[in-house]
Amino acid sequence: MTYFTIQNLYRNYKFHLLIWSLYILADVFILGFAYEFKEPGVYVIVYFTNILAFYIYAFLLKKILGHENGLIRNIQISLLVILVICVYTVFSYLLVDFFEYLNLIASAPKRKLNQLFVLNAVYRAILYIGYATGYVYVIKSFEDRKKVEALERQSLVTQIEKQALENDLVQSQNNFLRSQINPHFLFNTLNFIYNDARKKAPMAADAIMNLAEMMRYALKRPEASEMVPLSEEVEQIEHLINLHQLRTANTLNLKLEVNGDLFGIRFPPLILLTLIENIFKHGNVTHSTQTAIIKIDYNNNNLNISTINMVNDVKGKEHESHHVGIDNINKRLANFYKDDYIFRYYKDPLNRYITEIDVPVINPMAKLNLNQ
């Protein structure tokens, strides 16, 4: 423990040790050659009290300089100077007396507490108070400079962050404007193509109109966590079926049945479209005798959705199913209806793939009629 303490002190104050060593050697030899060399004990007393006064005054002065009131600070510094001079003088005399008692220095009448001794002590005290004052202000200047540099760095970082936020804001605004402009431009272009193709290629014009309606619905569709009007989802199914009919020259054997008034009924988005896309991807919708059926029934606050289609087992046209769409439907139903729903999917002996969804629905229009 002592070893590490000494090692830490040396590492932190080795520059101080070097400066004091050079100063003491220069002072001893200059004064020694100019006047006379003193006893070793005298040098010990002189430089011990000098160094002690230096650090004590520097420590206390640094504390006082932190005071905000200038008048109080000046009074405290003045009192500190007087106190250090007095303590330095008394301590020097006591130390001399103690060294004479231990026979470390020879006794001499001129070392007694007289006017010459006091003047020498006051001179040395003021000299080292001056050194300590310069040392403290130099250190404080470095510390203040470091604080200023730290504040400048912080200000620079703040400016950079502010600039980055402004750039992000501008980018977001540009993206928002782009998102407003691009759909507008796209739909205007599609309308132009539709009007131009309506006379020359009616089928292509119908395909363009169906595609435009589906894209317009996709852009205005709410968040996935919100329900949408079921009637709008049915309209998208109709557009999707029309597109496939146009693409296959009306060879699809597919039927959409809707029973009951769907006005006011809301349903989770994407479920119906996923079911229909699975039919087109994995089902045989061109079978000559087996019609693919999409059936939506609403009755007594109960909604039933079912699909029936032949499985596409024609070689070269079948698609491997990983049930990703089915799993997504199940998760979305569970998210909206918790445990209050039925979802079944299976293949029957006739090689038909069947899905059934059964959920409770509270039609707000029906509820309104009851209240009236």
C-alpha positions in Angstrom: 0.0 0.0 0.0 2.8 2.4 0.9 4.7 1.5 -2.2 1.8 2.3 -4.4 1.1 5.6 -2.6 4.7 6.7 -3.0 4.6 5.6 -6.7 1.4 7.6 -7.3 2.9 10.7 -5.6 6.0 10.4 -7.7 4.0 10.0 -10.9 1.7 13.0 -10.1 4.4 15.3 -8.7 7.6 14.3 -10.4 7.7 17.6 -12.3 7.4 19.4 -9.0 10.3 17.4 -7.6 12.5 18.2 -10.6 11.8 21.9 -10.4 12.4 22.1 -6.6 15.6 20.1 -6.9 17.0 22.4 -9.6 15.9 25.5 -7.7 17.4 24.3 -4.4 20.7 23.3 -6.0 21.0 26.7 -7.9 20.0 28.7 -4.8 22.5 26.8 -2.5 25.4 27.2 -4.8 24.8 30.7 -5.9 24.3 32.0 -2.3 27.1 29.8 -1.1 29.7 31.1 -3.5 28.4 34.7 -3.1 28.4 34.7 0.7 29.1 31.4 2.5 27.8 27.9 2.7 25.5 27.2 5.7 25.2 24.1 7.8 23.0 21.3 6.3 20.5 21.7 9.1 20.0 25.4 8.2 19.2 24.4 4.6 16.7 21.8 5.8 14.9 24.4 8.0 14.9 27.1 5.2 13.7 25.0 2.3 11.3 22.9 4.4 9.5 26.0 5.6 9.6 27.6 2.2 8.1 24.6 0.4 5.5 24.1 3.1 4.5 27.8 2.9 4.3 27.6 -0.9 1.9 24.6 -1.0 -0.2 25.7 2.0 -0.7 29.2 0.5 -1.3 27.8 -3.0 -4.0 25.4 -1.7 -5.8 28.0 0.4 -5.6 30.6 -2.4 -7.1 28.3 -4.9 -10.0 27.7 -2.6 -10.5 31.5 -2.1 -10.4 32.2 -5.8 -13.5 30.1 -6.2 -15.5 32.7 -4.2 -17.9 34.7 -6.4 -17.9 37.9 -4.4 -14.9 40.0 -5.4 -14.7 42.1 -2.2 -14.9 39.1 0.1 -12.3 37.3 -2.0 -9.8 40.2 -1.8 -10.3 40.5 2.0 -9.7 36.8 2.4 -6.5 36.9 0.2 -5.1 39.8 2.3 -5.9 38.0 5.6 -4.3 34.8 4.2 -1.1 36.7 3.3 -0.8 38.1 6.8 -1.6 34.8 8.4 1.0 32.9 6.3 3.7 35.5 7.0 3.1 35.3 10.8 2.9 31.5 10.8 6.0 31.2 8.7 8.0 33.5 11.0 6.9 31.7 14.2 7.3 28.3 12.7 10.8 29.1 11.4 11.9 30.3 14.9 10.5 27.2 16.6 12.2 25.0 14.0 15.5 26.7 14.5 15.2 26.4 18.3 14.3 22.7 17.9 17.3 21.9 15.7 19.6 23.7 18.1 18.2 21.6 20.9 18.9 18.5 18.9 22.4 19.8 18.1 21.6 19.6 14.4 22.8 23.2 14.0 25.2 25.2 16.1 23.6 27.7 18.4 24.1 31.4 17.4 22.8 34.6 19.0 21.9 36.1 15.6 19.3 33.4 15.1 17.2 34.6 18.1 13.8 36.2 17.4 15.1 39.7 16.8 14.4 42.3 14.1 16.8 40.9 11.6 15.4 37.3 12.0 11.8 38.6 11.5 12.7 40.7 8.4 14.5 37.7 6.8 11.5 35.5 7.6 9.0 38.0 6.2 11.1 38.5 3.1 11.2 34.7 2.4 7.5 34.3 3.2 6.6 37.1 0.8 8.9 35.6 -1.9 7.3 32.2 -1.7 3.9 33.6 -1.5 4.7 35.4 -4.8 5.9 32.1 -6.3 2.7 30.3 -5.1 0.5 33.1 -6.4 2.1 32.8 -9.8 1.8 29.0 -9.7 -1.9 29.1 -8.8 -2.8 31.6 -11.5 -0.9 29.6 -14.1 -2.7 26.4 -13.1 -6.0 28.2 -13.0 -5.3 29.7 -16.5 -4.7 26.2 -17.9 -7.9 24.8 -16.2 -10.0 27.7 -17.5 -8.6 27.2 -20.9 -9.5 23.5 -20.7 -13.0 24.4 -19.6 -13.3 26.9 -22.5 -12.1 24.2 -25.0 -14.5 21.7 -23.5 -17.4 24.2 -23.9 -16.3 25.0 -27.4 -16.2 21.3 -28.3 -19.6 20.8 -26.7 -20.9 23.8 -28.6 -19.5 22.4 -31.8 -21.1 19.0 -31.1 -24.4 20.7 -30.4 -24.2 22.6 -33.7 -23.3 19.4 -35.6 -26.3 17.6 -34.0 -28.6 20.6 -34.7 -27.4 20.6 -38.3 -28.0 16.9 -38.6 -31.5 17.3 -37.2 -32.2 20.1 -39.6 -30.9 17.9 -42.5 -33.1 15.0 -41.3 -36.1 17.4 -41.1 -35.5 18.7 -44.6 -35.1 15.1 -45.8 -38.3 14.1 -44.1 -40.1 17.0 -45.7 -38.7 16.1 -49.1 -39.8 12.5 -48.6 -43.3 13.6 -47.5 -43.6 15.9 -50.6 -42.3 13.1 -52.8 -44.9 10.7 -51.3 -47.6 13.3 -52.1 -46.4 14.1 -55.6 -45.5 10.6 -56.8 -49.0 9.0 -56.3 -50.7 12.1 -57.8 -48.4 11.9 -60.9 -48.9 8.1 -61.1 -52.7 8.2 -61.0 -52.8 11.1 -63.5 -50.6 9.0 -65.8 -52.7 5.9 -65.4 -55.9 7.9 -66.1 -54.2 9.3 -69.2 -53.2 5.7 -70.4 -56.7 4.5 -69.5 -58.5 7.2 -71.6 -56.0 6.7 -74.4 -56.5 2.9 -74.4 -60.2 2.8 -73.8 -61.1 3.0 -77.5 -58.1 1.1 -78.9 -57.8 -1.7 -76.3 -60.8 -1.9 -74.0 -59.4 -4.9 -72.1 -56.1 -3.1 -71.3 -58.1 -0.1 -70.2 -60.1 -2.1 -67.8 -56.9 -3.7 -66.4 -55.4 -0.3 -65.9 -58.5 1.0 -64.1 -58.6 -2.1 -61.8 -54.9 -1.7 -61.0 -55.3 2.0 -60.3 -58.2 1.4 -57.9 -56.2 -1.3 -56.0 -53.2 1.0 -55.8 -55.3 3.9 -54.6 -56.8 1.8 -51.9 -53.4 0.4 -50.8 -52.0 4.0 -50.4 -54.9 5.2 -48.3 -55.1 2.0 -46.2 -54.9 2.6 -42.5 -52.4 1.0 -40.1 -52.4 -2.8 -39.9 -53.6 -2.6 -36.3 -56.9 -1.0 -37.4 -60.0 -2.5 -38.9 -61.4 -1.4 -42.3 -64.8 -1.4 -43.9 -65.4 -5.0 -45.2 -67.2 -3.6 -48.3 -63.9 -1.9 -49.3 -62.0 -5.2 -48.9 -64.6 -6.9 -51.1 -64.2 -4.2 -53.8 -60.4 -5.0 -53.9 -61.2 -8.7 -54.3 -63.4 -7.8 -57.2 -60.6 -5.7 -58.8 -58.1 -8.5 -58.3 -60.5 -11.1 -59.9 -61.1 -8.7 -62.8 -57.4 -8.4 -63.4 -56.9 -12.1 -63.5 -59.9 -12.6 -65.8 -58.4 -10.0 -68.2 -55.0 -11.6 -68.0 -56.5 -15.1 -68.7 -59.0 -14.0 -71.3 -61.9 -14.8 -69.0 -61.0 -18.4 -68.6 -61.3 -18.4 -64.8 -63.9 -20.6 -63.3 -64.3 -18.5 -60.1 -67.3 -17.1 -58.3 -67.7 -14.5 -55.6 -70.9 -14.7 -53.4 -71.8 -12.0 -50.9 -74.9 -12.6 -48.7 -76.2 -10.0 -46.3 -75.7 -6.2 -46.0 -72.1 -5.5 -45.3 -72.6 -1.7 -44.8 -71.0 -0.6 -41.5 -69.1 -3.9 -40.9 -65.4 -3.6 -40.2 -62.9 -6.4 -40.6 -59.1 -6.7 -40.3 -57.3 -5.7 -43.6 -55.3 -8.0 -45.9 -57.0 -11.3 -44.7 -59.4 -11.5 -47.6 -56.8 -10.5 -50.1 -54.4 -13.1 -48.7 -57.1 -15.8 -49.1 -57.7 -14.9 -52.7 -54.0 -14.6 -53.6 -53.5 -18.2 -52.2 -56.3 -19.4 -54.4 -54.7 -17.9 -57.5 -51.2 -19.1 -56.5 -52.0 -22.7 -55.3 -55.4 -23.4 -56.7 -56.8 -24.6 -60.0 -59.1 -21.8 -61.0 -59.6 -22.9 -64.5 -61.1 -26.3 -63.7 -64.0 -27.1 -66.2 -66.4 -28.6 -63.7 -65.3 -27.5 -60.2 -65.8 -23.8 -59.7 -63.6 -22.0 -57.2 -65.9 -20.2 -54.7 -65.4 -17.3 -52.4 -68.3 -16.9 -50.1 -69.0 -14.1 -47.6 -72.1 -14.5 -45.4 -73.3 -12.0 -42.8 -76.3 -12.9 -40.6 -77.3 -12.2 -37.0 -74.1 -10.4 -36.1 -72.0 -13.4 -37.4 -69.6 -13.2 -40.3 -68.6 -16.3 -42.1 -66.0 -16.3 -44.9 -65.2 -19.5 -46.8 -63.2 -20.5 -49.9 -63.3 -23.7 -51.9 -61.0 -24.4 -54.8 -59.4 -27.4 -56.5 -55.7 -27.9 -55.6 -53.4 -27.2 -58.5 -51.7 -30.5 -59.1 -51.1 -30.0 -62.8 -47.4 -30.9 -63.4 -45.3 -27.9 -64.0 -47.9 -25.5 -62.6 -48.1 -26.5 -58.9 -46.5 -24.2 -56.3 -45.0 -25.5 -53.1 -47.0 -24.2 -50.1 -45.2 -23.2 -46.9 -48.4 -22.0 -45.2 -46.9 -18.6 -44.7 -50.1 -16.8 -45.8 -52.3 -19.1 -43.7 -50.1 -18.6 -40.6 -50.3 -14.8 -41.1 -54.1 -15.0 -41.3 -54.3 -17.0 -38.1 -52.0 -14.5 -36.3 -54.0 -11.5 -37.4 -57.3 -13.1 -36.4 -55.9 -13.9 -33.0 -54.6 -10.3 -32.7 -58.0 -8.8 -33.4 -60.4 -11.4 -31.9 -58.3 -13.1 -29.3 -59.9 -16.5 -28.7 -63.3 -15.5 -30.1 -62.9 -16.8 -33.7 -62.8 -20.0 -35.7 -60.4 -20.6 -38.5 -60.2 -23.9 -40.3 -58.3 -25.0 -43.4 -58.0 -28.5 -44.9 -58.1 -30.6 -48.0 -61.1 -32.8 -48.6 -61.2 -36.2 -50.4 -62.1 -34.5 -53.7 -58.7 -32.7 -53.7 -60.4 -29.4 -52.8 -58.7 -26.9 -50.5 -61.2 -25.3 -48.1 -60.8 -22.4 -45.6 -63.5 -21.2 -43.2 -63.4 -18.1 -41.0 -66.2 -17.5 -38.4 -66.1 -14.3 -36.3 -68.7 -12.3 -34.3 -69.5 -8.9 -35.6 -71.3 -6.0 -34.0 -72.7 -3.9 -36.8 -72.8 -0.3 -35.6 -75.7 0.6 -38.0 -77.7 -2.3 -36.5 -76.9 -1.1 -33.0 -77.9 2.5 -34.0 -81.3 1.2 -35.3 -81.9 -0.6 -32.0 -81.3 2.5 -30.0 -83.7 4.4 -32.1 
